[in-house]
Amino acid sequence: MRRAGEIDPHPEIDPLSAAVAARRLRGEGVGHLPCEERLLLEGRRTELKKKMKEYQQTVADLEGFRPSVNSGRKGMGFEKENEGDEAEADVARGIACALALYDEAWRRKDRMTFLRDLAEEEKMRPFTFKPETNVGKPGAPSGASVLPCADETGPDSTTLYLDRLRRVREIRDRRREAELKSREQREMEECTFRPRVRGAPPFVHRIARSLQVARNAAARKQVYQEHPCSDGFSSYRASQPRFPGTVSPEDLSARRVDWK
């Protein structure tokens, strides 16, 4: 017994086709066939094509995938009361399948988005800066703390209110300035650039000291030339304008008392 899809080594040949082939081999009726034979041959060919389609459909049914549908589809609009509701059941089945596929696609998309965000967060965790905050740090003063009290009524209530606002603003400004200074100091401490400073050679310091000594000597000489006396500094001080409450060297010398 042959299985489906196997080739028969001894096929059955149609007698009409065999007779036509033998006649053509003998050279008889090489042209157009008679009308009756042509119609019979076309009918046999049509029947053969129909049988081949049935055979292919049978093989496809045997070898094809036919999943079994469980009983869970009941109650979803798939059942039908009679044969006339088959079209409505097919439409309901298609709508339910489309909705299920749509929901499944959205759930899969949400899941992929969540996993992608989680992977990105894990990737950026070592590079994320999280400063340490002091939990016990007092917060900024609210507007209720600067409003005038109920017992502060009268002409001085406005002045007290403005003074309180000024004090709160000064406190806030000082805190902000201190925070900015501390932040700048932290940024400077985190700076990794440390330039190397090379000091000047010793001979440069010696030259600078000698130049400073020469410059001081020239200035002292100029003072002596402008005020020639035994004590150039005293003469220079004497030439300066007198201020109220000061005593010049001449007055001191005039007030000396000879005790001899």
C-alpha positions in Angstrom: 0.0 0.0 0.0 1.4 3.3 -1.1 1.7 6.2 1.4 0.7 9.7 0.8 3.2 11.5 -1.4 5.0 8.4 -2.7 5.5 7.8 -6.5 3.8 4.8 -8.0 6.4 2.8 -10.0 3.6 1.3 -12.2 1.2 4.1 -13.0 -2.1 3.5 -14.7 -2.1 5.1 -18.2 -5.4 6.3 -19.7 -6.2 4.1 -22.7 -7.3 7.1 -24.8 -4.0 8.9 -24.1 -2.1 5.7 -25.0 -4.0 5.3 -28.3 -3.4 8.9 -29.2 0.3 8.7 -28.4 0.6 5.5 -30.5 -1.1 7.1 -33.4 1.1 10.1 -33.3 4.2 7.9 -33.1 3.0 6.2 -36.4 2.6 9.7 -37.9 -1.2 9.5 -38.1 -3.2 12.5 -37.1 -0.3 14.7 -36.4 -2.4 17.8 -36.9 -5.5 18.7 -35.0 -7.4 15.9 -33.3 -11.0 15.1 -34.2 -13.5 17.0 -32.2 -14.8 14.0 -30.3 -11.3 12.9 -29.2 -10.3 16.5 -28.3 -13.3 16.9 -26.1 -12.7 13.5 -24.4 -9.1 14.4 -23.8 -9.9 17.8 -22.3 -12.5 16.2 -20.0 -9.9 13.7 -18.8 -7.4 16.5 -18.2 -10.0 18.5 -16.2 -10.9 15.4 -14.1 -7.2 14.7 -13.5 -6.6 18.3 -12.3 -9.6 18.0 -10.0 -8.2 14.8 -8.6 -4.8 16.3 -8.1 -6.2 19.2 -6.1 -8.2 16.8 -3.9 -5.1 14.7 -3.4 -3.0 17.8 -2.4 -5.7 18.9 0.0 -5.8 15.5 1.6 -2.0 15.5 2.0 -2.1 19.1 3.5 -4.8 18.0 5.9 -2.8 15.0 7.0 0.5 16.9 7.3 -0.8 20.3 8.3 -1.0 21.8 11.8 -4.4 21.7 13.4 -4.3 22.9 17.0 -7.0 21.8 19.5 -9.1 24.6 20.9 -9.8 24.2 24.6 -13.1 24.8 26.3 -12.0 28.2 27.7 -13.3 29.9 24.6 -16.9 29.3 25.8 -18.5 32.4 27.2 -16.4 34.7 24.9 -19.0 35.1 22.2 -17.8 32.2 20.1 -20.7 29.9 20.6 -23.6 30.0 18.3 -27.2 29.0 18.9 -27.9 27.8 15.4 -26.4 27.6 12.0 -27.5 31.2 11.1 -25.3 32.7 13.7 -22.0 31.4 12.3 -21.1 34.7 10.7 -21.7 36.6 13.9 -19.6 34.1 15.9 -16.8 34.5 13.4 -16.9 38.3 13.7 -17.0 38.1 17.5 -14.1 35.7 17.5 -12.1 38.0 15.3 -12.8 41.0 17.5 -11.8 39.1 20.6 -8.6 37.9 19.1 -7.7 41.4 17.9 -8.3 42.9 21.3 -6.3 40.2 23.0 -3.4 40.8 20.5 -3.6 44.5 21.1 -3.5 44.2 24.9 -0.6 41.7 24.7 1.3 44.1 22.4 0.8 47.0 24.9 1.8 44.9 27.9 4.9 43.8 26.0 5.8 47.4 25.1 5.3 48.6 28.7 7.5 45.7 29.9 10.3 46.5 27.4 10.1 50.2 28.3 10.4 49.4 32.0 13.4 47.0 31.4 15.1 49.6 29.2 14.7 52.3 31.9 16.0 49.9 34.5 19.0 49.0 32.5 19.8 52.7 31.8 19.5 53.5 35.5 21.8 50.6 36.4 24.3 51.8 33.8 24.3 55.4 35.0 24.3 54.5 38.7 28.2 54.7 39.1 28.2 58.1 37.3 25.4 59.7 39.2 26.3 62.4 41.7 24.3 62.2 44.9 25.3 64.8 47.5 25.1 64.0 51.2 22.4 66.2 52.7 22.2 67.1 56.3 18.8 66.1 57.6 19.0 68.3 60.7 19.7 71.5 58.7 17.0 74.1 59.5 14.9 75.2 56.6 14.4 78.7 55.3 12.0 80.9 57.3 8.5 80.9 56.0 6.3 83.9 55.4 4.3 83.2 58.6 7.4 83.9 60.8 7.8 87.4 59.4 4.2 88.5 59.6 3.2 91.0 62.3 1.8 89.4 65.5 -1.7 90.0 66.6 -0.6 92.0 69.6 1.6 94.3 67.5 -1.1 96.9 66.7 -0.6 100.6 66.5 1.8 103.0 64.7 4.9 100.9 65.5 3.5 97.6 64.1 4.6 98.5 60.5 8.1 99.4 61.7 8.5 96.2 63.6 7.3 94.3 60.6 9.8 96.0 58.3 12.6 95.4 60.8 11.7 91.8 61.0 11.7 91.5 57.2 15.1 93.2 57.0 16.6 90.9 59.6 15.3 87.8 57.9 16.7 89.1 54.6 20.1 89.7 56.1 20.1 86.2 57.6 19.2 84.7 54.3 21.8 86.7 52.5 24.5 85.6 55.0 23.5 82.0 54.6 23.6 82.3 50.8 27.0 83.9 50.9 28.4 81.3 53.2 26.9 78.5 51.0 28.5 80.1 47.9 31.9 80.4 49.6 31.8 76.8 50.8 30.8 75.6 47.4 33.6 77.6 45.7 36.1 76.2 48.3 34.9 72.6 47.6 35.2 73.2 43.8 38.8 74.5 44.3 39.7 71.6 46.5 38.4 69.1 43.9 40.5 70.8 41.2 43.3 68.4 40.1 45.4 71.1 38.4 48.5 71.8 40.6 51.0 74.0 38.7 54.6 73.9 39.7 56.0 77.2 40.8 59.7 77.7 40.3 61.4 80.2 42.6 63.9 82.8 41.4 67.6 81.9 41.6 69.6 83.3 44.5 71.5 85.8 42.4 68.2 87.5 41.4 67.4 88.1 45.1 70.9 89.6 45.6 70.5 91.9 42.7 67.1 93.0 43.9 68.5 93.8 47.4 71.4 95.7 46.0 69.1 97.7 43.8 66.8 98.5 46.7 69.8 99.7 48.8 71.0 101.9 45.9 67.5 103.3 45.4 67.2 104.2 49.2 70.7 105.8 49.1 69.8 107.9 46.1 66.6 109.1 47.8 68.4 109.9 51.1 71.0 111.9 49.1 68.4 113.9 47.4 66.8 114.8 50.7 70.2 115.9 52.1 70.8 118.1 49.0 67.4 119.8 49.3 67.8 120.5 53.0 71.5 121.0 53.7 72.1 120.6 57.5 73.7 118.3 60.0 70.5 116.3 60.2 68.7 116.1 56.9 65.7 114.3 58.4 65.1 116.9 61.0 65.4 119.7 58.4 63.0 117.8 56.2 60.5 117.5 59.0 60.9 121.2 59.9 60.1 122.2 56.3 56.8 120.3 56.3 53.6 122.3 57.1 52.6 122.5 60.7 49.3 121.1 61.9 47.3 122.2 64.9 48.5 120.6 68.1 52.1 119.9 66.8 55.4 121.4 68.0 58.3 122.1 65.6 61.9 121.4 66.6 62.6 125.2 66.8 59.8 125.6 69.4 61.3 122.8 71.4 64.8 124.4 71.3 63.4 127.8 72.3 61.5 126.3 75.3 64.7 124.7 76.7 65.5 126.0 80.2 69.1 126.4 81.2 69.3 125.1 84.8 72.9 126.2 85.3 
